[in-house]
Amino acid sequence: MFDTILFDLDGTLTDPGEGITNSVAYALKKYGIEVADRRELYKFIGPPLKDSFMKYYGFCEDKAEQAIAYYREYFRDTGIFENRVYGGIEDMLKTLYDDGKKIVLATSKPEGFAVRILEHFELKKYFAVVAGASMDSSRSKKGDVIAYAISLCDGFCRDSAVMIGDREHDIIGAKENGLKSIGVLYGYGDEAELRNAGADYIAITPEDILKLV
């Protein structure tokens, strides 16, 4: 059904929960904010960090930018590898790759970090394009990242492409770019969030993705 498959990273290909929550907690501690239950920080997985610091902790724009800098102090060398690939993901990627699909990464994580993660888990070989956010927040919204990813794909056809992700931002970003979308339920979003955002399809497992595409 689809020739070009765009994937989110966090919550879709890998489970970054430990690394992201540790990095957010590290940043918040700089402001004297202690988080007793790290599950409260799962809401930071997926959306742009700047938006989350402003939305959930009332930071102004400048303070949010500084918080991101603190976050990256921890994430750059430690949090980035407090991560794991979901079961079935590599087999799925290999099957798509062997079938001749063009596999594209479109993540709100800074592009350099995304490349390091794919290389660390030996997944980069499956991707024709890796597109991520910019370090200066000028490209952080998911719709902007997806548009950037599309610009890197030669001969891109929207009718034969699909965006796959676990949060509403992935689904909304896909719609903004005229793409179909698949919401996955093994990540950090739930079915209500994904359906309310307008997901065209729902996948419970990575194997379901293969059936849909």
C-alpha positions in Angstrom: 0.0 0.0 0.0 2.8 2.4 0.9 6.3 2.8 -0.7 7.7 5.4 1.7 7.5 4.8 5.4 8.2 7.6 7.8 8.9 6.7 11.5 9.0 8.6 14.7 11.8 7.5 17.0 11.0 7.8 20.7 8.1 5.6 21.7 7.9 4.1 18.2 11.2 2.4 17.4 12.9 2.7 20.8 11.7 3.1 24.5 13.7 6.1 25.7 11.7 6.4 29.0 14.7 6.1 31.4 17.0 8.4 29.6 14.5 11.1 28.9 13.0 11.2 32.4 16.5 11.2 34.0 17.5 14.1 31.7 14.3 16.1 32.5 14.7 15.4 36.2 18.3 16.6 36.0 17.2 19.8 34.3 14.4 20.5 36.8 16.7 19.9 39.7 18.7 22.9 38.6 15.6 25.0 39.5 15.0 23.2 42.8 12.2 21.1 41.4 12.2 17.5 42.6 10.0 14.9 40.9 9.0 12.0 43.2 7.4 9.8 40.6 9.3 9.7 37.3 6.2 8.5 35.5 5.0 12.1 35.8 7.7 12.9 33.2 6.5 10.5 30.6 4.5 13.4 29.1 7.9 14.8 27.9 8.4 11.9 25.6 7.3 12.9 22.1 6.5 16.6 22.1 9.2 19.3 21.6 11.0 19.8 25.0 10.5 23.6 24.9 6.8 23.2 24.7 6.7 20.7 27.5 8.8 22.8 29.9 6.5 25.8 29.2 3.3 23.8 29.4 3.9 21.6 32.4 6.2 23.8 34.6 5.2 27.3 33.5 8.6 28.2 32.2 8.9 31.3 30.0 10.6 30.9 26.6 14.1 31.9 27.8 13.9 29.7 30.9 12.7 26.8 28.8 15.7 27.2 26.4 18.0 27.1 29.4 16.3 24.0 30.8 16.9 22.3 27.4 20.6 23.1 27.7 20.6 21.5 31.2 18.7 18.5 29.8 21.3 18.0 27.1 24.1 18.1 29.7 22.9 14.8 31.0 21.4 13.4 27.8 24.4 14.0 25.5 26.6 11.3 27.1 24.4 9.3 29.5 20.7 9.6 28.9 21.0 9.0 25.2 22.0 5.4 25.8 19.5 4.8 28.6 17.3 3.4 25.9 16.2 0.1 24.3 14.8 -1.0 21.0 11.2 -2.4 21.2 10.9 -6.1 20.5 10.1 -6.9 16.9 11.3 -3.5 15.6 14.5 -4.7 13.8 12.7 -7.6 12.2 10.1 -5.2 10.9 12.6 -2.7 9.6 14.6 -5.5 7.9 11.4 -6.8 6.2 10.4 -3.4 4.9 14.0 -2.7 3.7 14.2 -6.1 1.9 10.8 -5.4 0.3 12.3 -2.2 -1.2 10.4 0.3 0.9 12.1 3.7 1.5 12.4 4.1 5.2 12.7 7.6 6.7 13.2 8.8 10.2 11.2 11.9 11.2 11.9 12.7 14.9 11.6 15.8 17.1 14.8 14.7 18.7 17.8 16.7 17.5 19.1 15.1 14.4 22.6 14.4 15.7 21.3 12.6 18.7 18.9 10.5 16.5 21.8 9.4 14.2 23.9 8.4 17.3 21.0 6.3 18.6 20.4 4.6 15.3 24.1 3.8 15.0 24.3 2.6 18.6 21.5 0.1 18.0 22.8 -0.8 14.5 19.5 0.4 12.8 20.8 3.2 10.7 21.5 0.9 7.8 17.8 0.5 7.1 17.2 4.3 6.7 17.4 6.1 3.4 16.8 9.5 5.2 17.3 10.6 8.8 15.6 13.9 9.6 15.4 15.4 13.1 14.9 18.7 14.9 17.6 21.4 14.8 19.5 22.2 18.0 18.4 25.8 18.1 14.6 24.9 18.2 14.0 26.6 14.8 12.8 23.2 13.6 11.1 21.4 16.5 7.4 21.0 15.7 6.6 17.6 14.3 4.9 19.0 11.2 8.1 21.0 10.4 10.3 17.9 10.9 8.1 15.9 8.6 8.2 18.6 5.9 12.0 18.7 6.2 12.1 14.9 5.9 10.0 15.1 2.8 12.3 17.7 1.3 15.2 15.2 1.6 13.3 12.4 -0.3 13.8 12.4 -4.1 10.6 11.8 -6.0 8.4 11.9 -2.9 4.7 11.0 -3.5 2.3 11.8 -0.7 -0.2 9.3 -1.9 2.2 6.4 -1.3 3.7 7.6 2.0 2.6 7.1 5.6 3.8 8.5 9.0 4.0 6.1 11.9 4.2 7.4 15.5 2.9 6.9 19.1 1.7 10.4 20.0 -0.8 12.9 18.7 2.0 15.2 17.4 3.0 12.5 14.9 -0.6 12.2 13.6 -1.2 16.0 13.5 2.2 16.5 11.8 1.3 13.9 9.2 -2.1 15.6 8.5 -0.3 19.0 8.1 1.8 17.5 5.3 -1.0 15.6 3.6 0.1 12.1 4.7 -1.8 9.1 6.0 -0.8 8.0 9.5 -0.5 4.9 11.7 -0.7 5.3 15.5 1.1 2.6 17.5 -0.2 1.5 20.9 3.0 0.0 22.4 4.6 3.5 22.9 3.5 6.4 25.1 0.2 7.5 23.6 -3.1 5.7 24.0 -5.7 4.8 21.5 -8.0 7.7 22.4 -5.2 10.3 21.9 -4.3 8.8 18.5 -7.9 8.4 17.3 -8.8 11.9 18.4 -5.8 13.3 16.5 -7.1 11.6 13.4 -4.9 8.5 13.0 -6.0 6.6 9.8 -4.9 3.3 11.2 -3.9 1.8 14.6 -1.2 -0.8 15.2 -0.9 -2.7 18.4 2.4 -4.3 17.7 5.3 -3.8 15.2 4.0 -6.9 13.3 0.7 -5.0 12.8 2.6 -2.3 11.0 3.8 -4.8 8.4 0.2 -5.9 7.8 -0.9 -2.3 7.3 1.9 -1.1 4.9 
